[in-house]
Amino acid sequence: MTNSPTFPIEFINNAQIVDDKDVFIIIKATNNEKKQCLVKIENNIGICKTVSAETNSLDYSYKLTDLSRNQDGNYEFNLTQMYSARVYLSVKYPLQLYIDSSKPGAIAIIDPDGFKTRDSNYYTIYDKFEFTYNNDGIWMNPTAVDFFSIPLQISIPTSTSAFQQAGLTDSRSQILNKVQEIFDAVESKEE
């Protein structure tokens, strides 16, 4: 157990691309000592564990159904404080994150690269959101800047800012169809 304050994080599979048992979660971050870490969920608390050259990221991957359920029946656990965190959600297969130990004292967790065919995650559908949680509060970002694979939406109902909810609410097929319409419109203008 930890004495650090915790923040509850709840997952609801509204996208229903696959059943809950086929949704995987892995979280990478930076801890208070500025070391790269992966989140280990024990006793419903996610704690950032510093990685080493021997770390196997699959040991830190969880099916949605591995998580406890809260009183609303949704999957939930509590996160301890961490910085520059990325929560990866993948469909059907867990993501495998490569641990780069080539620089002693500066071990890094390499993000998956959906554009590199040699990446072991290339054929896995995944997406991410980012956050930092420290004594000053929590900052979350459902980024879709790098790529889009799964519609993610985050909400912080207790937020004191004007933004309590952000992300994508349309279904995956609606979003991909809209992108195709835009590409088709551009292509027809070029002809």
Z-matrix of the N, CA and C atoms (Angstrom, degrees):
N
C 1 1.448
C 2 1.529 1 107.98
N 3 1.322 2 115.80 1 161.28
C 4 1.457 3 120.61 2 -177.51
C 5 1.530 4 110.01 3 -125.98
N 6 1.321 5 117.03 4 151.60
C 7 1.456 6 121.74 5 176.52
C 8 1.523 7 111.60 6 -89.00
N 9 1.321 8 116.57 7 -7.24
C 10 1.453 9 121.71 8 -178.75
C 11 1.526 10 110.56 9 -67.68
N 12 1.340 11 117.30 10 145.26
C 13 1.465 12 118.84 11 175.44
C 14 1.526 13 109.90 12 -60.65
N 15 1.316 14 115.81 13 151.96
C 16 1.461 15 119.55 14 179.69
C 17 1.519 16 110.66 15 -123.16
N 18 1.315 17 114.55 16 160.62
C 19 1.454 18 122.97 17 179.98
C 20 1.523 19 107.62 18 -128.74
N 21 1.339 20 119.04 19 124.30
C 22 1.462 21 119.72 20 -179.75
C 23 1.526 22 111.22 21 -73.29
N 24 1.318 23 116.34 22 135.96
C 25 1.461 24 121.62 23 175.88
C 26 1.519 25 107.10 24 -123.75
N 27 1.309 26 115.38 25 127.69
C 28 1.461 27 122.47 26 -173.40
C 29 1.527 28 109.60 27 -117.54
N 30 1.318 29 116.70 28 137.57
C 31 1.461 30 122.04 29 180.00
C 32 1.522 31 109.53 30 -116.17
N 33 1.333 32 115.40 31 129.63
C 34 1.458 33 121.93 32 176.18
C 35 1.529 34 106.93 33 -127.71
N 36 1.305 35 117.01 34 122.13
C 37 1.460 36 122.19 35 -177.32
C 38 1.529 37 109.91 36 -87.24
N 39 1.336 38 116.62 37 72.09
C 40 1.459 39 120.76 38 178.02
C 41 1.524 40 112.06 39 -75.31
N 42 1.307 41 117.65 40 -25.28
C 43 1.467 42 121.14 41 -178.38
C 44 1.526 43 110.87 42 -64.58
N 45 1.326 44 116.63 43 -34.43
C 46 1.465 45 122.77 44 178.85
C 47 1.533 46 112.91 45 50.25
N 48 1.346 47 116.70 46 36.40
C 49 1.464 48 120.68 47 173.50
C 50 1.522 49 108.62 48 -65.75
N 51 1.323 50 115.32 49 -40.10
C 52 1.467 51 123.14 50 175.68
C 53 1.526 52 107.81 51 -140.42
N 54 1.332 53 116.03 52 168.85
C 55 1.457 54 121.35 53 175.92
C 56 1.526 55 109.99 54 -66.31
N 57 1.319 56 116.45 55 159.06
C 58 1.462 57 122.34 56 -179.42
C 59 1.529 58 112.42 57 -54.43
N 60 1.332 59 117.93 58 -34.75
C 61 1.469 60 121.13 59 -178.23
C 62 1.529 61 112.15 60 -68.49
N 63 1.344 62 116.94 61 -12.45
C 64 1.466 63 121.41 62 179.72
C 65 1.529 64 112.95 63 -109.11
N 66 1.332 65 116.72 64 16.13
C 67 1.464 66 121.77 65 174.11
C 68 1.527 67 107.02 66 -107.89
N 69 1.338 68 116.58 67 126.67
C 70 1.465 69 122.49 68 -178.36
C 71 1.522 70 110.31 69 -113.32
N 72 1.323 71 115.25 70 147.37
C 73 1.469 72 122.77 71 -179.81
C 74 1.519 73 108.83 72 -127.14
N 75 1.328 74 116.33 73 134.55
C 76 1.463 75 121.83 74 169.78
C 77 1.530 76 106.47 75 -141.64
N 78 1.324 77 116.85 76 139.35
C 79 1.464 78 121.43 77 -177.45
C 80 1.518 79 109.42 78 -124.91
N 81 1.330 80 115.51 79 125.00
C 82 1.470 81 121.16 80 172.65
C 83 1.518 82 107.74 81 -111.67
N 84 1.326 83 116.25 82 152.25
C 85 1.468 84 119.51 83 -177.47
C 86 1.521 85 109.99 84 -162.40
N 87 1.321 86 114.25 85 -170.71
C 88 1.459 87 122.98 86 172.94
C 89 1.529 88 105.86 87 -123.72
N 90 1.328 89 116.67 88 133.56
C 91 1.464 90 119.34 89 -178.29
C 92 1.535 91 111.16 90 -90.22
N 93 1.329 92 116.72 91 -176.59
C 94 1.475 93 121.44 92 -177.76
C 95 1.518 94 113.07 93 -62.08
N 96 1.345 95 117.10 94 -24.36
C 97 1.474 96 120.94 95 178.25
C 98 1.522 97 112.21 96 -87.89
N 99 1.355 98 116.42 97 9.64
C 100 1.466 99 123.52 98 -179.66
C 101 1.528 100 112.72 99 63.23
N 102 1.328 101 115.95 100 31.83
C 103 1.468 102 122.33 101 176.76
C 104 1.522 103 108.72 102 -106.43
N 105 1.331 104 115.12 103 145.62
C 106 1.462 105 120.61 104 176.61
C 107 1.528 106 109.33 105 -67.65
N 108 1.335 107 115.92 106 141.12
C 109 1.455 108 119.69 107 -177.01
C 110 1.524 109 110.63 108 -147.49
N 111 1.317 110 114.98 109 160.84
C 112 1.454 111 123.12 110 172.41
C 113 1.524 112 107.27 111 -118.36
N 114 1.320 113 116.14 112 147.00
C 115 1.461 114 120.35 113 -175.83
C 116 1.523 115 110.67 114 -86.52
N 117 1.328 116 114.48 115 124.43
C 118 1.461 117 123.34 116 174.58
C 119 1.521 118 106.64 117 -103.15
N 120 1.328 119 116.04 118 127.53
C 121 1.466 120 120.22 119 179.84
C 122 1.517 121 108.24 120 -100.00
N 123 1.335 122 115.08 121 114.09
C 124 1.457 123 122.08 122 179.24
C 125 1.518 124 108.36 123 -133.41
N 126 1.326 125 116.70 124 132.50
C 127 1.469 126 121.17 125 -179.19
C 128 1.521 127 111.86 126 52.53
N 129 1.356 128 115.31 127 38.32
C 130 1.456 129 123.15 128 176.78
C 131 1.535 130 113.63 129 69.25
N 132 1.327 131 117.72 130 17.31
C 133 1.463 132 121.90 131 177.89
C 134 1.527 133 108.77 132 -123.58
N 135 1.340 134 115.34 133 128.55
C 136 1.459 135 121.74 134 177.98
C 137 1.513 136 110.24 135 -92.00
N 138 1.335 137 115.17 136 115.03
C 139 1.465 138 121.54 137 -177.68
C 140 1.519 139 108.75 138 -117.00
N 141 1.330 140 115.70 139 135.19
C 142 1.456 141 121.89 140 -179.49
C 143 1.532 142 110.00 141 -76.65
N 144 1.326 143 116.32 142 116.34
C 145 1.464 144 122.21 143 -179.95
C 146 1.525 145 108.97 144 -104.72
N 147 1.321 146 116.58 145 123.02
C 148 1.460 147 121.41 146 179.40
C 149 1.526 148 109.86 147 -58.82
N 150 1.333 149 115.85 148 136.50
C 151 1.465 150 120.28 149 -178.71
C 152 1.521 151 110.80 150 -89.54
N 153 1.327 152 114.48 151 157.76
C 154 1.466 153 121.91 152 173.99
C 155 1.522 154 107.07 153 -129.73
N 156 1.318 155 116.37 154 177.62
C 157 1.459 156 121.01 155 178.95
C 158 1.522 157 111.12 156 -60.11
N 159 1.323 158 117.74 157 -27.28
C 160 1.466 159 121.77 158 -177.33
C 161 1.530 160 113.13 159 -88.57
N 162 1.326 161 118.54 160 -3.88
C 163 1.465 162 121.15 161 -177.08
C 164 1.520 163 110.87 162 -64.86
N 165 1.326 164 115.34 163 132.91
C 166 1.460 165 121.94 164 173.49
C 167 1.523 166 106.70 165 -105.91
N 168 1.308 167 116.76 166 113.78
C 169 1.469 168 120.19 167 -175.60
C 170 1.527 169 112.56 168 -61.53
N 171 1.314 170 117.92 169 -25.48
C 172 1.469 171 119.81 170 179.89
C 173 1.526 172 112.05 171 -63.38
N 174 1.341 173 117.00 172 -22.39
C 175 1.463 174 120.85 173 176.42
C 176 1.534 175 111.83 174 -70.08
N 177 1.328 176 117.30 175 -10.32
C 178 1.460 177 122.57 176 -177.69
C 179 1.529 178 111.68 177 -114.70
N 180 1.314 179 115.53 178 13.25
C 181 1.455 180 121.53 179 179.54
C 182 1.526 181 108.86 180 -101.05
N 183 1.317 182 116.26 181 137.72
C 184 1.461 183 121.49 182 -175.69
C 185 1.512 184 110.50 183 -130.61
N 186 1.321 185 115.59 184 139.85
C 187 1.457 186 119.81 185 168.63
C 188 1.524 187 106.90 186 -74.18
N 189 1.317 188 115.98 187 149.33
C 190 1.464 189 119.35 188 176.66
C 191 1.524 190 109.76 189 -54.09
N 192 1.324 191 116.74 190 -37.90
C 193 1.465 192 120.89 191 -178.25
C 194 1.523 193 113.38 192 -72.80
N 195 1.343 194 118.46 193 -9.07
C 196 1.468 195 121.56 194 174.34
C 197 1.524 196 111.45 195 -75.62
N 198 1.332 197 116.34 196 -19.13
C 199 1.464 198 121.28 197 -175.19
C 200 1.517 199 110.83 198 -82.79
N 201 1.325 200 115.69 199 156.74
C 202 1.468 201 121.85 200 175.70
C 203 1.523 202 109.04 201 -72.19
N 204 1.309 203 115.17 202 157.45
C 205 1.470 204 120.58 203 175.90
C 206 1.525 205 109.26 204 -105.38
N 207 1.339 206 115.38 205 142.36
C 208 1.461 207 119.97 206 177.77
C 209 1.533 208 109.83 207 -88.24
N 210 1.337 209 116.84 208 -174.77
C 211 1.467 210 120.88 209 -176.52
C 212 1.524 211 112.67 210 -63.72
N 213 1.340 212 118.42 211 -20.45
C 214 1.465 213 121.70 212 177.44
C 215 1.525 214 112.17 213 -88.35
N 216 1.341 215 116.37 214 -2.01
C 217 1.461 216 120.34 215 -179.37
C 218 1.514 217 113.76 216 85.98
N 219 1.339 218 117.40 217 6.11
C 220 1.463 219 121.48 218 179.53
C 221 1.523 220 110.23 219 -92.97
N 222 1.325 221 116.31 220 154.06
C 223 1.465 222 122.07 221 -179.62
C 224 1.523 223 108.95 222 -75.94
N 225 1.338 224 115.87 223 135.54
C 226 1.460 225 119.15 224 -173.98
C 227 1.528 226 110.60 225 -154.96
N 228 1.327 227 115.31 226 148.50
C 229 1.457 228 122.07 227 166.62
C 230 1.516 229 107.35 228 -150.54
N 231 1.320 230 117.02 229 169.79
C 232 1.458 231 122.50 230 -178.13
C 233 1.518 232 109.74 231 -105.17
N 234 1.318 233 115.50 232 135.20
C 235 1.463 234 121.11 233 178.93
C 236 1.519 235 110.42 234 -100.86
N 237 1.325 236 115.80 235 140.23
C 238 1.454 237 120.78 236 170.88
C 239 1.526 238 108.20 237 -85.42
N 240 1.312 239 117.10 238 174.20
C 241 1.461 240 120.68 239 -177.35
C 242 1.524 241 111.32 240 -67.42
N 243 1.353 242 114.67 241 139.13
C 244 1.465 243 121.61 242 176.89
C 245 1.521 244 108.42 243 -162.49
N 246 1.319 245 115.19 244 163.53
C 247 1.460 246 121.92 245 -174.25
C 248 1.530 247 110.28 246 -119.09
N 249 1.332 248 114.92 247 153.15
C 250 1.467 249 122.00 248 174.35
C 251 1.521 250 111.88 249 44.83
N 252 1.303 251 116.29 250 46.57
C 253 1.467 252 121.00 251 -176.87
C 254 1.521 253 110.60 252 -84.52
N 255 1.314 254 114.82 253 149.16
C 256 1.464 255 121.93 254 173.14
C 257 1.514 256 108.08 255 -127.71
N 258 1.313 257 115.07 256 124.28
C 259 1.457 258 121.40 257 174.94
C 260 1.516 259 106.30 258 -99.03
N 261 1.317 260 115.68 259 115.32
C 262 1.461 261 121.06 260 177.77
C 263 1.519 262 109.04 261 -99.36
N 264 1.324 263 115.76 262 132.09
C 265 1.454 264 122.50 263 173.98
C 266 1.527 265 106.63 264 -116.50
N 267 1.309 266 116.78 265 129.28
C 268 1.468 267 120.38 266 -179.43
C 269 1.517 268 109.91 267 -128.24
N 270 1.314 269 115.16 268 158.51
C 271 1.451 270 123.23 269 -175.11
C 272 1.528 271 109.95 270 -108.97
N 273 1.295 272 116.76 271 125.94
C 274 1.467 273 127.62 272 175.89
C 275 1.523 274 115.20 273 72.93
N 276 1.323 275 118.45 274 -29.82
C 277 1.461 276 121.55 275 -177.45
C 278 1.530 277 110.33 276 -134.67
N 279 1.331 278 117.28 277 143.35
C 280 1.468 279 118.74 278 175.32
C 281 1.525 280 109.80 279 -74.39
N 282 1.318 281 115.96 280 147.98
C 283 1.471 282 120.07 281 174.83
C 284 1.519 283 109.02 282 -77.15
N 285 1.312 284 115.49 283 143.84
C 286 1.451 285 120.68 284 174.42
C 287 1.523 286 107.39 285 -110.87
N 288 1.339 287 115.77 286 115.63
C 289 1.458 288 121.05 287 -179.11
C 290 1.527 289 109.10 288 -97.05
N 291 1.310 290 115.73 289 129.98
C 292 1.460 291 122.16 290 -178.26
C 293 1.527 292 109.85 291 -79.04
N 294 1.320 293 115.93 292 135.44
C 295 1.469 294 121.80 293 176.99
C 296 1.529 295 107.75 294 -100.63
N 297 1.333 296 115.73 295 115.85
C 298 1.467 297 121.24 296 -179.77
C 299 1.525 298 108.66 297 -95.22
N 300 1.336 299 115.87 298 109.19
C 301 1.467 300 120.91 299 179.86
C 302 1.525 301 111.61 300 -108.77
N 303 1.330 302 116.97 301 22.90
C 304 1.469 303 120.52 302 -176.69
C 305 1.532 304 112.65 303 -70.48
N 306 1.326 305 118.33 304 -19.71
C 307 1.467 306 121.77 305 178.34
C 308 1.524 307 108.26 306 -112.87
N 309 1.321 308 118.18 307 102.11
C 310 1.472 309 120.14 308 -179.31
C 311 1.532 310 111.13 309 -54.58
N 312 1.316 311 115.17 310 135.33
C 313 1.456 312 120.51 311 179.88
C 314 1.521 313 113.57 312 83.15
N 315 1.336 314 117.46 313 -5.86
C 316 1.466 315 120.81 314 -179.52
C 317 1.526 316 109.81 315 -136.92
N 318 1.313 317 116.08 316 55.02
C 319 1.458 318 120.85 317 -179.90
C 320 1.526 319 108.67 318 -67.06
N 321 1.330 320 116.00 319 136.59
C 322 1.459 321 121.21 320 -176.53
C 323 1.522 322 110.80 321 -124.94
N 324 1.316 323 114.84 322 145.93
C 325 1.462 324 121.69 323 173.04
C 326 1.526 325 106.22 324 -98.81
N 327 1.317 326 116.07 325 118.80
C 328 1.462 327 121.20 326 -175.78
C 329 1.526 328 109.56 327 -86.64
N 330 1.329 329 115.27 328 129.06
C 331 1.461 330 120.38 329 177.83
C 332 1.522 331 110.18 330 -67.45
N 333 1.338 332 117.12 331 150.22
C 334 1.461 333 118.92 332 174.96
C 335 1.526 334 109.74 333 -63.91
N 336 1.311 335 116.53 334 152.47
C 337 1.461 336 121.89 335 -179.27
C 338 1.522 337 108.24 336 -122.58
N 339 1.307 338 115.85 337 99.88
C 340 1.457 339 121.71 338 -177.82
C 341 1.512 340 114.45 339 -69.31
N 342 1.347 341 117.40 340 -4.01
C 343 1.453 342 121.25 341 -179.50
C 344 1.526 343 112.20 342 -108.63
N 345 1.319 344 116.85 343 0.92
C 346 1.466 345 121.42 344 -179.01
C 347 1.527 346 108.51 345 -110.91
N 348 1.321 347 116.80 346 114.52
C 349 1.464 348 120.88 347 -176.30
C 350 1.524 349 112.40 348 -63.79
N 351 1.323 350 118.39 349 -22.75
C 352 1.475 351 121.00 350 179.09
C 353 1.530 352 112.45 351 -79.38
N 354 1.326 353 117.24 352 -12.45
C 355 1.461 354 120.38 353 177.99
C 356 1.525 355 108.68 354 -68.17
N 357 1.322 356 116.83 355 132.35
C 358 1.472 357 120.81 356 -177.94
C 359 1.528 358 112.32 357 -63.37
N 360 1.317 359 118.03 358 -15.28
C 361 1.467 360 122.24 359 -179.15
C 362 1.531 361 112.79 360 -98.29
N 363 1.315 362 117.56 361 4.88
C 364 1.459 363 122.21 362 -171.55
C 365 1.530 364 112.74 363 -54.26
N 366 1.311 365 117.77 364 -39.54
C 367 1.466 366 120.86 365 -176.30
C 368 1.534 367 113.33 366 -94.84
N 369 1.301 368 117.10 367 9.93
C 370 1.463 369 121.69 368 179.52
C 371 1.526 370 109.55 369 -99.97
N 372 1.315 371 116.59 370 133.33
C 373 1.466 372 120.94 371 175.14
C 374 1.522 373 107.49 372 -80.54
N 375 1.328 374 116.03 373 123.58
C 376 1.466 375 120.35 374 179.60
C 377 1.519 376 110.28 375 -150.40
N 378 1.310 377 115.06 376 164.04
C 379 1.455 378 121.60 377 174.62
C 380 1.513 379 107.40 378 -151.53
N 381 1.329 380 116.74 379 179.66
C 382 1.465 381 118.92 380 -175.17
C 383 1.517 382 110.82 381 -150.43
N 384 1.326 383 115.10 382 160.20
C 385 1.455 384 121.02 383 162.77
C 386 1.518 385 106.72 384 -135.53
N 387 1.321 386 115.40 385 158.79
C 388 1.457 387 121.47 386 -173.25
C 389 1.527 388 110.11 387 -118.19
N 390 1.321 389 115.44 388 152.14
C 391 1.465 390 118.53 389 176.03
C 392 1.523 391 110.08 390 -159.02
N 393 1.317 392 114.26 391 160.44
C 394 1.458 393 124.25 392 167.28
C 395 1.513 394 106.41 393 -130.97
N 396 1.323 395 116.11 394 135.78
C 397 1.466 396 121.02 395 177.25
C 398 1.518 397 107.78 396 -131.54
N 399 1.351 398 115.82 397 116.17
C 400 1.456 399 120.57 398 179.10
C 401 1.526 400 109.67 399 -142.96
N 402 1.330 401 117.68 400 -168.49
C 403 1.471 402 121.48 401 -177.64
C 404 1.523 403 113.43 402 -61.73
N 405 1.342 404 116.78 403 -21.57
C 406 1.462 405 120.45 404 -179.14
C 407 1.523 406 112.99 405 -86.73
N 408 1.321 407 118.25 406 -11.47
C 409 1.461 408 120.76 407 179.35
C 410 1.515 409 112.01 408 137.46
N 411 1.327 410 114.57 409 -159.93
C 412 1.464 411 120.79 410 179.51
C 413 1.516 412 109.13 411 -128.16
N 414 1.328 413 115.48 412 138.22
C 415 1.458 414 123.15 413 176.50
C 416 1.521 415 106.71 414 -123.73
N 417 1.327 416 116.03 415 128.80
C 418 1.460 417 120.44 416 -178.89
C 419 1.519 418 109.27 417 -128.63
N 420 1.339 419 115.16 418 151.17
C 421 1.449 420 121.23 419 -177.87
C 422 1.528 421 108.67 420 -145.86
N 423 1.345 422 117.38 421 112.63
C 424 1.463 423 118.97 422 176.79
C 425 1.521 424 109.83 423 -85.21
N 426 1.310 425 116.24 424 65.75
C 427 1.451 426 122.01 425 -171.61
C 428 1.522 427 112.57 426 -59.90
N 429 1.313 428 114.95 427 135.11
C 430 1.470 429 121.45 428 172.10
C 431 1.526 430 107.60 429 -128.50
N 432 1.323 431 116.27 430 24.60
C 433 1.456 432 121.92 431 -176.45
C 434 1.525 433 111.38 432 -75.67
N 435 1.322 434 117.35 433 -45.99
C 436 1.465 435 121.14 434 -176.82
C 437 1.518 436 112.07 435 -70.92
N 438 1.321 437 116.21 436 -40.39
C 439 1.464 438 122.29 437 -176.54
C 440 1.520 439 108.60 438 -169.33
N 441 1.319 440 116.03 439 170.42
C 442 1.459 441 121.50 440 172.58
C 443 1.518 442 108.67 441 -132.92
N 444 1.323 443 116.48 442 132.28
C 445 1.461 444 121.56 443 174.82
C 446 1.519 445 112.12 444 -135.30
N 447 1.330 446 116.52 445 -40.57
C 448 1.457 447 121.92 446 -175.74
C 449 1.530 448 107.76 447 -133.90
N 450 1.333 449 118.30 448 133.91
C 451 1.466 450 118.15 449 176.19
C 452 1.530 451 110.23 450 -69.95
N 453 1.315 452 115.48 451 118.47
C 454 1.461 453 121.57 452 178.48
C 455 1.516 454 109.02 453 -114.99
N 456 1.307 455 115.12 454 139.52
C 457 1.454 456 120.88 455 175.36
C 458 1.513 457 108.01 456 -133.85
N 459 1.317 458 116.76 457 137.09
C 460 1.459 459 120.79 458 177.54
C 461 1.522 460 108.64 459 -121.76
N 462 1.313 461 114.94 460 149.78
C 463 1.462 462 119.00 461 175.13
C 464 1.517 463 108.76 462 -143.16
N 465 1.310 464 113.59 463 144.59
C 466 1.463 465 121.96 464 174.78
C 467 1.527 466 105.33 465 -129.61
N 468 1.339 467 116.78 466 88.42
C 469 1.465 468 120.17 467 -175.27
C 470 1.523 469 113.82 468 -59.69
N 471 1.324 470 117.24 469 -24.82
C 472 1.465 471 120.54 470 -178.39
C 473 1.527 472 112.76 471 -90.51
N 474 1.337 473 117.44 472 5.40
C 475 1.462 474 121.51 473 -177.95
C 476 1.526 475 110.98 474 -61.18
N 477 1.313 476 115.87 475 140.89
C 478 1.463 477 120.49 476 177.48
C 479 1.526 478 111.26 477 -91.56
N 480 1.331 479 117.14 478 -4.93
C 481 1.467 480 120.03 479 178.10
C 482 1.523 481 109.13 480 -85.86
N 483 1.319 482 115.58 481 172.93
C 484 1.466 483 121.00 482 178.73
C 485 1.527 484 111.18 483 -70.69
N 486 1.324 485 116.70 484 -20.35
C 487 1.462 486 120.97 485 -177.67
C 488 1.521 487 110.23 486 -100.54
N 489 1.297 488 116.41 487 105.61
C 490 1.452 489 121.28 488 177.33
C 491 1.525 490 111.51 489 -104.77
N 492 1.345 491 116.13 490 -8.83
C 493 1.453 492 120.54 491 -177.97
C 494 1.522 493 108.93 492 -148.70
N 495 1.337 494 116.65 493 140.46
C 496 1.458 495 121.39 494 178.17
C 497 1.525 496 108.86 495 -154.13
N 498 1.310 497 115.41 496 158.78
C 499 1.455 498 120.15 497 177.26
C 500 1.507 499 112.11 498 124.82
N 501 1.317 500 115.43 499 -163.52
C 502 1.456 501 122.70 500 -175.72
C 503 1.521 502 110.01 501 -108.61
N 504 1.324 503 116.15 502 130.05
C 505 1.465 504 120.00 503 -177.40
C 506 1.519 505 113.12 504 -108.26
N 507 1.334 506 118.21 505 -17.10
C 508 1.463 507 120.34 506 177.94
C 509 1.522 508 109.63 507 -71.69
N 510 1.323 509 115.89 508 159.62
C 511 1.464 510 119.58 509 177.73
C 512 1.525 511 109.81 510 -69.95
N 513 1.318 512 115.31 511 161.85
C 514 1.466 513 121.12 512 179.01
C 515 1.526 514 110.31 513 -57.71
N 516 1.328 515 117.67 514 -44.60
C 517 1.475 516 120.34 515 -178.18
C 518 1.529 517 110.78 516 -66.21
N 519 1.334 518 118.83 517 -38.47
C 520 1.465 519 120.65 518 177.85
C 521 1.532 520 110.73 519 -62.21
N 522 1.314 521 116.27 520 -43.29
C 523 1.471 522 120.13 521 -179.23
C 524 1.521 523 110.51 522 -65.58
N 525 1.326 524 117.10 523 -47.36
C 526 1.472 525 120.00 524 -179.66
C 527 1.530 526 111.56 525 -64.95
N 528 1.334 527 117.76 526 -36.69
C 529 1.468 528 120.57 527 176.77
C 530 1.524 529 111.20 528 -64.82
N 531 1.324 530 117.56 529 -39.69
C 532 1.467 531 121.42 530 178.63
C 533 1.534 532 110.65 531 -64.78
N 534 1.316 533 116.54 532 -41.69
C 535 1.470 534 120.38 533 176.94
C 536 1.522 535 109.62 534 -61.26
N 537 1.335 536 117.29 535 -43.87
C 538 1.464 537 120.95 536 178.90
C 539 1.529 538 111.13 537 -61.49
N 540 1.335 539 117.39 538 -40.79
C 541 1.469 540 121.10 539 176.90
C 542 1.524 541 111.20 540 -59.93
N 543 1.319 542 116.48 541 -42.15
C 544 1.470 543 120.45 542 179.36
C 545 1.520 544 110.33 543 -64.70
N 546 1.341 545 117.44 544 -45.56
C 547 1.468 546 120.20 545 177.73
C 548 1.524 547 111.35 546 -61.26
N 549 1.329 548 117.00 547 -42.00
C 550 1.463 549 121.05 548 179.14
C 551 1.518 550 111.04 549 -62.60
N 552 1.342 551 117.52 550 -41.15
C 553 1.461 552 121.94 551 179.93
C 554 1.527 553 110.30 552 -64.97
N 555 1.307 554 117.63 553 -42.57
C 556 1.463 555 121.66 554 178.69
C 557 1.528 556 109.83 555 -64.21
N 558 1.325 557 116.18 556 -43.86
C 559 1.467 558 120.44 557 -178.85
C 560 1.532 559 111.12 558 -63.48
N 561 1.334 560 117.15 559 -40.87
C 562 1.470 561 119.33 560 -179.27
C 563 1.530 562 111.13 561 -68.48
N 564 1.323 563 119.12 562 -29.76
C 565 1.468 564 122.54 563 176.71
C 566 1.526 565 110.71 564 -69.88
N 567 1.337 566 116.45 565 -31.83
C 568 1.465 567 120.53 566 -177.42
C 569 1.526 568 111.99 567 -78.36
N 570 1.328 569 118.04 568 -17.67
C 571 1.476 570 120.90 569 -177.61
C 572 1.482 571 113.32 570 -78.67
